[in-house]
Amino acid sequence: GHLEVVWSGLVDPRGLAVDWITGNVFYTDAGLQQIGVVTADGIYSSVIANSNLDQPGSIAVNPTAGLMYWVDSGARPRIEVAAMNGKSRRQLANTKLVKPAGITIDFSGQKLYWSDTALDKLERSNLDGTQRTLLAHFAVNVHPVGLVLHNNSLIFTEQNLLGIYRFPLFGNTATRIVRTLRKPGEIALYNASRTTGNLKHYITRNVKLFEIYILPYKQW
């Protein structure tokens, strides 16, 4: 297929998330130590967080609540949340983490999931960080990285055995479903139910008025 460069000038981009309501693309850059947003056509961009970031990685957005979540695997590893304009930022988890790698949202269950590739584990919490729960602690040769939720299972990439695994939320065993990948990292799932028929018109209208339209967040 045809590839198009939407935005350039990054140093070490690690995470991407799409706001399916406005079409904005959120990204993290560990080299520049920042989180930014760019319109789908690449015309407008803005840095929305660039302080107290070390190694920002995977990022997930919740447009209906106006929130974004990300992992930071730097010297002080943590899971963070902020409004999608970078304000009202706070840490959800900052203990018992070494190298958080992937993060994803369960919209129907209102849960947050993340992986730690150094501790070989998957964890879950409420969207406000409460009720943190260990879901899986794998053998030392299974290093989960990218993470998505699909049909009550966590699908994650793995960088040691070089594959993609499925871990059922109501089970205790991960099954390899794709083998012999070179170096799998982030993984994404397209959900057609989270797009709108008049998305292009909506983006154009708001870009003209506000350059980048970012949805307001709802208070926890």
BAPAVEX-35060 format. One record per residue: residue in three letters; x, y, z of N, C-alpha, C, O, CB in turn. Coordinates in steps of 0.1 Angstrom, whole numbers. Glycine has a CB too. Layout:
<atoms>
   aa     nX     nY     nZ    caX    caY    caZ     cX     cY     cZ     oX     oY     oZ    cbX    cbY    cbZ
  ala      X      Y      Z      X      Y      Z      X      Y      Z      X      Y      Z      X      Y      Z
...
</atoms>
This chain:
<atoms>
   aa     nX     nY     nZ    caX    caY    caZ     cX     cY     cZ     oX     oY     oZ    cbX    cbY    cbZ
  gly      8    -12      0      0      0      0      8     13      0     21     12      1     -9      0     12
  his      2     24     -1      9     37     -1     11     42     13      2     42     21      0     47     -9
  leu     24     46     16     27     51     28     29     66     27     35     71     17     40     45     34
  glu     24     74     36     25     88     36     31     93     49     26     90     60     12     95     33
  val     41    102     48     47    108     60     38    119     65     36    129     58     61    114     58
  val     32    117     77     23    128     82     30    138     91     27    150     90     12    121     91
  trp     40    133     98     48    142    107     62    137    108     64    125    110     41    144    121
  ser     72    146    108     86    142    109     93    150    119     86    159    126     93    143     95
  gly    106    148    121    113    156    131    114    150    145    119    156    154    107    169    132
  leu    109    137    146    110    130    159    123    123    160    130    121    150     98    121    160
  val    127    120    173    140    114    175    138     99    179    144     90    173    147    121    187
  asp    129     96    188    127     82    192    112     80    195    108     78    207    136     78    204
  pro    104     80    185     89     78    187     86     64    192     92     54    186     81     81    174
  arg     78     63    202     75     49    208     61     46    208     57     34    208     81     49    221
  gly     52     55    210     38     52    212     29     61    203     32     72    200     33     54    226
  leu     18     55    198      8     62    190     -6     58    194     -8     47    198     10     58    175
  ala    -15     68    194    -29     65    198    -37     75    190    -34     87    188    -31     67    213
  val    -48     70    184    -57     79    176    -70     82    184    -77     73    189    -60     71    163
  asp    -73     95    184    -86     99    189    -96     98    178    -96    105    168    -85    114    194
  trp   -104     87    180   -113     84    169   -125     94    167   -132     93    157   -119     70    171
  ile   -126    104    176   -137    114    175   -132    125    166   -139    130    157   -141    119    188
  thr   -120    130    169   -114    142    161   -105    138    150   -102    145    141   -107    151    171
  gly    -99    126    151    -89    121    142    -75    125    145    -66    122    138    -92    127    128
  asn    -73    132    157    -60    136    161    -51    124    165    -57    114    170    -61    145    173
  val    -38    124    162    -29    113    165    -20    118    176    -13    128    175    -21    109    153
  phe    -20    111    187    -12    114    199      1    105    198      0     93    195    -19    112    212
  tyr     12    110    202     25    102    201     34    105    213     32    116    219     32    105    188
  thr     42     96    216     53     99    226     66     98    219     68     91    209     52     88    238
  asp     76    105    224     89    105    218     99    105    230    101    115    237     92    118    209
  ala    106     93    232    115     92    243    128    100    241    134    104    251    118     77    245
  gly    131    102    228    143    110    226    142    125    229    150    131    235    147    109    211
  leu    130    130    225    127    144    228    121    145    242    118    157    247    118    150    218
  gln    117    134    248    111    134    262     98    143    261     97    152    269    121    139    273
  gln     89    139    252     77    147    251     65    138    246     67    128    241     79    159    242
  ile     53    144    248     41    139    242     35    149    234     34    161    238     31    134    254
  gly     31    146    222     26    155    212     13    151    206      9    139    207     36    159    202
  val      7    159    198     -5    156    191     -4    163    177      1    174    176    -18    161    198
  val     -9    156    167     -9    161    153    -22    158    147    -27    147    149      4    155    145
  thr    -27    167    138    -39    164    131    -36    153    121    -25    151    117    -44    177    124
  ala    -47    146    117    -45    135    108    -39    138     94    -32    130     88    -59    128    105
  asp    -41    151     90    -34    155     77    -20    161     79    -14    164     70    -43    166     71
  gly    -16    161     92     -2    166     95      0    181     94     11    186     95      7    160     85
  ile    -11    189     92     -9    203     90     -6    210    104      2    219    104    -22    209     85
  tyr    -13    206    114    -11    212    127     -6    202    137     -9    190    137    -24    218    132
  ser      3    207    146      9    198    157     11    207    169     12    219    169     22    191    152
  ser     12    200    180     14    207    193     21    197    203     17    186    204      1    213    199
  val     30    202    210     36    195    221     27    197    234     26    209    237     51    198    224
  ile     22    187    240     13    189    251     19    185    264     13    188    275      0    181    248
  ala     30    178    264     37    175    277     52    174    274     56    166    265     31    163    284
  asn     61    181    281     75    180    279     83    182    291     95    185    291     80    189    268
  ser     76    181    303     83    183    316     82    170    324     71    163    323     78    195    324
  asn     92    167    331     92    155    340     88    142    332     81    134    337     82    157    351
  leu     94    141    320     92    129    312    106    123    309    115    131    306     85    132    299
  asp    108    110    311    121    104    309    121     95    296    127     99    286    125     96    321
  gln    113     84    297    112     75    286     97     72    283     93     61    285    120     62    289
  pro     90     82    279     75     79    276     74     69    265     81     70    255     68     92    273
  gly     65     60    267     63     49    257     49     48    252     43     57    247     68     36    263
  ser     44     36    254     30     33    249     20     43    255     21     47    266     26     19    252
  ile     10     47    246      0     57    250    -13     52    246    -15     46    235      4     71    245
  ala    -24     55    254    -38     51    250    -46     63    254    -44     71    263    -43     39    258
  val    -56     66    245    -65     77    248    -80     73    250    -84     63    245    -64     87    236
  asn    -87     81    258   -101     78    260   -108     91    257   -111    100    265   -103     75    276
  pro   -111     93    244   -117    106    240   -131    109    246   -134    121    248   -119    105    225
  thr   -139     99    250   -151    102    256   -150    108    269   -159    115    274   -160     89    257
  ala   -139    106    276   -136    112    289   -126    123    288   -123    130    297   -131    101    299
  gly   -119    125    276   -109    135    274    -96    132    281    -90    142    286   -115    148    278
  leu    -93    120    282    -81    116    290    -71    108    281    -75    101    272    -85    108    302
  met    -58    109    285    -48    100    279    -40     94    290    -37     99    300    -39    108    269
  tyr    -35     81    287    -28     73    296    -15     69    289    -15     66    277    -36     61    301
  trp     -4     69    297      9     64    291     18     58    301     16     60    313     16     76    284
  val     28     51    296     38     45    305     51     53    303     53     59    293     40     30    301
  asp     59     53    314     72     59    313     82     49    319     81     45    331     73     73    321
  ser     91     44    311    100     33    316    114     39    319    124     31    319    102     23    305
  gly    115     51    323    128     58    326    133     54    340    129     44    346    127     72    325
  ala    141     63    346    147     61    359    136     59    370    139     52    380    156     72    363
  arg    125     66    369    114     64    378    102     59    371     93     67    367    110     78    385
  pro    101     46    368     91     40    360     77     43    366     75     42    378     93     25    358
  arg     67     45    357     54     49    363     43     48    352     46     48    340     54     63    369
  ile     31     48    356     19     49    347     13     62    350     10     66    362      9     37    349
  glu     10     70    340      4     84    342     -9     86    334    -11     79    324     15     94    338
  val    -16     96    338    -28    100    332    -29    115    332    -24    122    341    -41     94    338
  ala    -35    121    321    -36    135    320    -48    138    311    -52    129    303    -23    142    315
  ala    -53    150    312    -63    154    302    -56    154    288    -43    155    287    -68    169    305
  met    -63    154    277    -57    153    264    -51    165    259    -45    166    249    -68    148    254
  asn    -52    176    267    -44    188    265    -31    189    273    -24    199    273    -53    201    267
  gly    -29    178    281    -17    178    289    -18    183    303     -9    181    311     -6    185    283
  lys    -30    188    307    -32    193    320    -38    183    329    -41    172    325    -42    205    319
  ser    -39    186    342    -44    177    353    -37    164    353    -43    153    354    -60    175    350
  arg    -24    164    352    -16    152    351    -14    146    364    -12    154    374     -3    155    344
  arg    -14    133    365    -10    127    378     -6    112    376     -9    106    365    -22    127    388
  gln      1    107    385      6     93    385     -5     83    390    -11     86    400     19     91    392
  leu     -7     72    383    -16     62    387     -8     51    394    -14     44    403    -24     57    376
  ala      4     48    390     12     37    396     27     41    395     31     45    384      9     23    390
  asn     34     39    406     49     43    405     57     33    414     68     36    417     51     57    410
  thr     51     22    418     58     12    426     57     -1    419     48     -4    411     53     12    441
  lys     66    -10    422     67    -24    417     66    -24    401     59    -32    395     55    -32    422
  leu     73    -14    396     75    -13    381     90    -12    378     97     -6    385     67     -1    376
  val     94    -18    367    108    -17    362    108    -11    348    115     -1    345    115    -30    363
  lys    101    -18    339    101    -13    325     87    -15    319     84    -24    311    111    -21    317
  pro     77     -6    324     64     -7    318     65     -5    303     72      4    298     54      3    324
  ala     57    -13    295     59    -12    281     46     -9    273     46      0    265     65    -25    276
  gly     36    -17    275     23    -15    268     12    -11    277     12    -14    289     20    -28    261
  ile      2     -4    271     -9      1    279    -21      1    270    -21      4    258     -7     15    285
  thr    -33     -3    275    -45     -4    268    -57     -2    277    -56     -4    289    -46    -17    260
  ile    -68      3    271    -80      6    279    -91     -4    276    -94     -7    264    -85     20    277
  asp    -98     -9    286   -110    -17    285   -122     -7    286   -125     -3    298   -111    -29    295
  phe   -128     -2    275   -138      8    276   -151      3    282   -158     10    289   -141     14    262
  ser   -155     -9    279   -167    -15    285   -166    -18    300   -175    -16    307   -172    -27    277
  gly   -154    -23    304   -152    -27    318   -146    -15    326   -145    -17    338   -144    -38    319
  gln   -142     -4    319   -136      7    326   -124      3    334   -122      6    346   -147     14    335
  lys   -115     -4    327   -103     -9    333    -91     -4    325    -92     -1    313   -103    -24    335
  leu    -79     -4    331    -67      0    325    -57    -12    326    -56    -18    337    -60     12    331
  tyr    -51    -16    315    -42    -27    315    -28    -23    311    -27    -14    302    -47    -39    306
  trp    -17    -29    317     -4    -26    312      5    -38    314      2    -47    322      2    -13    319
  ser     16    -37    307     26    -48    307     39    -42    313     42    -30    312     29    -55    293
  asp     47    -51    319     61    -47    323     70    -58    317     71    -69    321     62    -47    339
  thr     78    -54    307     87    -63    300     99    -68    308    105    -78    304     91    -57    287
  ala    102    -61    318    114    -65    327    109    -74    338    116    -84    341    120    -53    333
  leu     97    -72    343     92    -81    354     83    -92    348     78   -101    356     84    -73    363
  asp     81    -92    335     74   -103    328     60   -105    334     55   -116    337     81   -116    329
  lys     52    -93    335     39    -94    341     29    -85    334     33    -76    326     40    -90    355
  leu     16    -88    336      5    -80    331     -3    -76    344     -5    -84    353     -4    -88    321
  glu     -7    -63    344    -14    -58    355    -27    -50    350    -28    -47    339     -6    -49    363
  arg    -36    -48    360    -48    -41    357    -52    -32    369    -48    -35    380    -60    -52    354
  ser    -59    -21    366    -64    -13    376    -77     -6    371    -80     -7    359    -54     -2    381
  asn    -84      1    380    -95      9    375    -89     21    368    -77     23    368   -104     14    387
  leu    -97     29    360    -91     40    352    -86     51    361    -78     59    356   -102     45    344
  asp    -89     51    374    -84     61    383    -72     56    391    -67     62    400    -95     66    393
  gly    -67     43    387    -56     38    394    -58     29    406    -49     23    411    -46     48    397
  thr    -71     29    411    -74     21    422    -76      6    419    -77      3    407    -87     26    429
  gln    -75     -2    429    -77    -17    427    -67    -23    417    -71    -30    408    -91    -20    423
  arg    -55    -19    419    -44    -25    411    -43    -40    414    -42    -44    425    -30    -18    414
  thr    -42    -48    403    -43    -62    404    -32    -69    394    -31    -65    383    -57    -68    401
  leu    -25    -78    400    -16    -86    391    -24    -97    384    -30   -105    390     -4    -92    400
  leu    -23    -97    371    -31   -107    363    -22   -119    359    -27   -130    360    -36   -100    350
  ala    -10   -116    356     -1   -127    351     14   -124    354     18   -112    352     -3   -130    336
  his     21   -134    359     36   -133    361     42   -144    353     41   -156    358     40   -132    376
  phe     48   -142    342     52   -152    333     66   -157    337     73   -151    345     52   -148    318
  ala     70   -168    330     83   -173    332     93   -163    327     89   -154    319     85   -187    325
  val    106   -164    331    116   -154    328    118   -152    313    124   -142    309    129   -157    335
  asn    114   -161    304    117   -160    290    105   -154    282    106   -153    270    120   -174    284
  val     95   -149    289     83   -143    282     83   -128    287     80   -125    298     70   -150    286
  his     86   -119    277     87   -105    280     76    -98    272     78    -94    261    101   -100    276
  pro     64    -95    278     53    -88    271     56    -74    268     62    -67    277     40    -89    280
  val     53    -69    257     56    -55    253     43    -48    249     35    -44    258     66    -55    240
  gly     39    -47    236     27    -41    232     15    -48    236     15    -61    238     27    -39    217
  leu      4    -41    238     -8    -47    244    -21    -42    239    -22    -29    237     -7    -45    260
  val    -31    -50    235    -44    -46    232    -54    -56    238    -50    -67    242    -46    -45    216
  leu    -66    -52    240    -77    -60    245    -86    -64    234    -91    -55    226    -85    -53    257
  his    -90    -77    233    -99    -81    222   -106    -94    227   -100   -104    230    -91    -85    209
  asn   -120    -93    227   -128   -104    231   -124   -111    244   -122   -123    245   -127   -115    219
  asn   -123   -103    254   -120   -107    268   -106   -114    269   -104   -122    277   -130   -117    272
  ser    -97   -110    260    -83   -115    260    -74   -104    258    -77    -94    250    -81   -126    250
  leu    -62   -104    264    -51    -95    262    -43   -101    251    -38   -112    252    -43    -92    275
  ile    -40    -93    240    -32    -98    229    -19    -89    231    -19    -77    231    -38    -96    215
  phe     -7    -96    233      5    -89    235     16    -94    226     17   -106    223      9    -89    249
  thr     25    -85    222     37    -89    215     48    -93    226     48    -89    237     43    -77    206
  glu     58   -101    221     68   -106    230     81   -106    223     82   -111    212     64   -121    235
  gln     91   -100    230    104    -97    223    115   -107    225    126   -106    220    109    -84    227
  asn    112   -118    233    122   -128    235    120   -140    226    129   -144    218    123   -132    250
  leu    108   -145    226    104   -156    218     99   -152    204     96   -160    196     94   -165    225
  leu     97   -138    203     94   -132    190     81   -137    184     81   -143    173    106   -135    180
  gly     70   -134    191     57   -137    187     47   -128    192     49   -118    199     54   -152    190
  ile     34   -132    190     22   -126    196     15   -136    204     12   -147    199     13   -119    184
  tyr     10   -132    216      4   -141    225    -11   -136    228    -14   -124    227     12   -143    238
  arg    -19   -146    232    -32   -143    237    -33   -148    251    -30   -159    255    -43   -149    228
  phe    -38   -138    260    -39   -142    274    -54   -139    278    -58   -127    279    -30   -134    284
  pro    -62   -149    280    -76   -147    284    -78   -141    298    -71   -145    307    -84   -160    283
  leu    -86   -131    299    -88   -125    312    -93   -134    323    -91   -132    335    -98   -113    311
  phe   -100   -145    319   -106   -154    328    -98   -167    328   -104   -178    331   -120   -157    326
  gly    -85   -167    324    -77   -179    324    -64   -176    331    -62   -166    338    -75   -183    310
  asn    -54   -185    329    -41   -183    335    -29   -187    326    -18   -189    331    -40   -190    348
  thr    -32   -189    313    -22   -194    304    -22   -185    291    -32   -182    286    -24   -208    300
  ala    -10   -181    287     -8   -174    275     -5   -183    264      3   -192    265      3   -163    276
  thr    -12   -181    252    -10   -190    240     -4   -182    229     -9   -171    226    -23   -196    236
  arg      7   -187    223     13   -180    212      4   -182    199      1   -193    196     27   -185    209
  ile      0   -171    193     -8   -172    181     -1   -168    168     -6   -171    157    -21   -163    183
  val     10   -161    170     18   -157    158     33   -160    162     38   -156    172     16   -142    154
  arg     40   -166    153     54   -170    155     64   -162    146     60   -156    136     56   -185    154
  thr     76   -163    149     88   -159    141     86   -145    136     88   -142    124     89   -169    129
  leu     84   -136    144     85   -122    141     99   -117    144    106   -123    152     74   -113    149
  arg    103   -106    137    117   -102    138    119    -95    152    128    -99    160    120    -92    127
  lys    112    -84    155    113    -77    168    100    -70    170     99    -58    168    125    -68    168
  pro     90    -77    175     76    -71    176     77    -60    187     83    -62    198     66    -81    179
  gly     69    -50    185     68    -39    195     54    -35    198     46    -44    203     76    -27    190
  glu     50    -23    194     36    -19    197     27    -27    188     30    -32    177     35     -4    194
  ile     14    -28    193      4    -35    185     -9    -27    186    -11    -20    197      2    -50    191
  ala    -17    -26    176    -29    -18    175    -41    -26    170    -39    -36    162    -27     -5    167
  leu    -52    -23    174    -65    -30    170    -74    -19    164    -77    -10    171    -71    -38    182
  tyr    -79    -22    152    -88    -12    146   -102    -17    149   -106    -28    148    -86    -12    130
  asn   -110     -7    155   -124    -10    158   -133      0    151   -133     12    153   -126     -8    174
  ala   -140     -6    141   -148      3    132   -160     10    140   -165     20    135   -154     -5    121
  ser   -164      4    151   -175     10    159   -170     23    165   -179     31    170   -180      1    169
  arg   -157     26    166   -153     39    172   -149     49    161   -140     57    164   -141     36    181
  thr   -155     49    150   -153     59    140   -167     65    137   -177     59    140   -146     54    127
  thr   -167     77    131   -180     83    128   -180     86    113   -170     88    106   -181     96    135
  gly   -192     85    107   -194     87     93   -190    100     88   -185    101     76   -208     84     89
  asn   -191    111     96   -188    124     91   -175    129     98   -173    141    100   -199    134     95
  leu   -166    120    100   -153    123    107   -145    133     99   -140    143    105   -145    110    109
  lys   -144    132     86   -136    141     78   -141    155     79   -134    165     81   -136    137     63
  his   -154    157     79   -160    170     80   -158    176     94   -155    188     96   -176    170     77
  tyr   -159    167    104   -157    171    118   -143    176    120   -141    187    127   -160    160    128
  ile   -133    169    115   -119    173    116   -117    187    109   -111    196    115   -110    163    110
  thr   -121    188     97   -119    200     89   -125    212     96   -119    223     97   -125    199     75
  arg   -137    211    101   -144    222    108   -136    227    120   -135    239    122   -158    218    112
  asn   -132    217    128   -125    221    141   -111    225    139   -106    234    146   -126    209    150
  val   -104    220    129    -91    224    126    -91    239    122    -82    247    126    -84    216    115
  lys   -100    243    113   -101    257    109   -104    266    120    -99    278    120   -112    258     98
  leu   -112    262    130   -115    271    141   -105    271    152   -102    282    158   -128    267    147
  phe    -99    260    155    -91    259    167    -77    253    164    -69    251    174    -98    250    177
  glu    -73    251    152    -61    245    148    -61    230    152    -61    221    143    -49    252    154
  ile    -61    227    165    -62    213    169    -73    213    180    -72    219    190    -49    207    175
  tyr    -83    205    177    -95    204    186    -92    192    195    -92    181    191   -108    203    179
  ile    -91    195    208    -89    184    218   -101    184    228   -105    194    233    -76    187    226
  leu   -106    172    229   -118    171    238   -116    174    252   -105    170    257   -125    157    236
  pro   -125    181    259   -123    183    274   -124    170    281   -132    161    278   -133    194    279
  tyr   -117    170    292   -118    158    301   -129    159    311   -133    170    315   -105    154    307
  lys   -134    148    315   -144    148    326   -137    144    339   -129    136    340   -156    137    323
  gln   -141    152    349   -135    150    362   -137    136    367   -148    130    365   -140    160    372
  trp   -127    130    374   -128    117    380   -139    117    391   -141    106    396   -115    112    385
</atoms>
